[in-house]
Amino acid sequence: RTATFALLGGALLAVTSCSKEEIENSNTNTKQILTTDDLQFQNSSAKTGDEEIEWRLWRKSRNCFGGLGICSLEKPKPLPLDKSENEPTRDAVITSVNMSDTTVTFYFAQNVSGIPNDDLMFYIDEQLTLNLDSTMLIVPAGSYEYNPNIGEFGGYKISLNLE
């Protein structure tokens, strides 16, 4: 009877310590995986297009505070003194738009390999417009797949319309 109890106690101890190790490993792995709300985008450091645009890269359907997408766009404002032009962000991503190509490219500022591709879909929930003097820039509603071949960490190439 004592031997059975000792055997059961030893087995329970072995199961407990194994479970604790798995939980610790699981917690370590969880810290490394980001959610899409944690991701940042790189500002364009060089003016390569005809117009510079400032974008908020959140989903409009989530009140501009979640998901991957375009919430709004406007002509850039001067950066605050405590911000660097090359600092990764989601709230004021500045890019150059080439009017002859009618596309804009957004580059991730960090590795997104821990996030499933389905979670990396980029949404434009409703058509967006911006008046650029004599031209209207239109960003049509739609969804875009993550492209791992854009920049260092992948990103999105978005089609634009001009009127």
C-alpha positions, -999 to 999 in steps of 0.1 A, spaced: 0 0 0 28 24 9 47 14 -23 15 22 -44 11 56 -28 48 64 -34 45 53 -70 14 74 -75 30 104 -58 61 101 -80 40 98 -111 20 129 -101 52 148 -94 65 139 -128 33 150 -146 32 182 -126 68 192 -134 63 182 -171 32 204 -173 49 233 -157 78 231 -182 53 230 -211 35 261 -197 68 280 -193 77 271 -229 42 281 -241 44 314 -223 78 321 -239 65 314 -273 34 335 -268 56 365 -260 74 362 -293 42 361 -315 27 395 -322 -9 402 -330 -17 423 -360 -26 452 -337 10 453 -326 25 456 -361 41 488 -373 48 501 -408 79 518 -421 77 554 -433 90 561 -468 124 578 -462 128 592 -498 104 611 -519 101 588 -549 67 598 -562 47 628 -572 27 633 -540 34 625 -503 4 611 -484 -1 605 -447 -21 573 -440 -37 558 -408 -32 521 -412 -60 507 -391 -94 493 -402 -121 519 -404 -147 492 -394 -128 489 -361 -130 526 -353 -94 530 -366 -78 512 -336 -75 476 -348 -70 453 -377 -49 459 -409 -62 484 -434 -65 520 -443 -86 541 -420 -79 575 -435 -55 595 -457 -45 632 -459 -18 655 -469 11 653 -444 14 676 -415 48 686 -401 62 660 -377 63 668 -340 98 676 -328 100 643 -308 92 621 -339 116 609 -365 106 606 -401 119 571 -402 102 559 -370 78 529 -375 42 538 -369 5 531 -378 -10 565 -371 9 587 -396 27 565 -422 40 588 -449 45 575 -484 52 588 -518 26 580 -544 37 577 -580 8 592 -600 17 574 -633 19 540 -615 -13 547 -594 -1 524 -566 11 529 -531 33 504 -512 33 498 -474 63 480 -458 62 462 -425 88 475 -401 93 442 -383 92 404 -389 57 391 -393 66 354 -398 49 344 -365 15 355 -378 -7 333 -401 -12 347 -436 -50 347 -431 -45 372 -403 -23 394 -425 -51 403 -449 -53 441 -455 -87 457 -458 -100 489 -471 -136 488 -457 -149 517 -478 -138 539 -506 -115 567 -495 -107 600 -514 -83 628 -511 -83 660 -532 -48 667 -545 -52 702 -561 -64 693 -596 -67 655 -591 -89 634 -569 -71 604 -554 -94 574 -549 -86 543 -528 -112 517 -537 -127 494 -511 -113 459 -512 -89 434 -496 -53 427 -503 -31 396 -495 2 400 -477 31 399 -501 63 386 -484 84 398 -514 78 435 -506 107 451 -487 126 433 -459 95 420 -440 68 420 -466 39 444 -471 11 454 -495 9 471 -529 -25 490 -531 -41 501 -563 -53 537 -566 -76 555 -590 -72 591 -602 -100 614 -614 
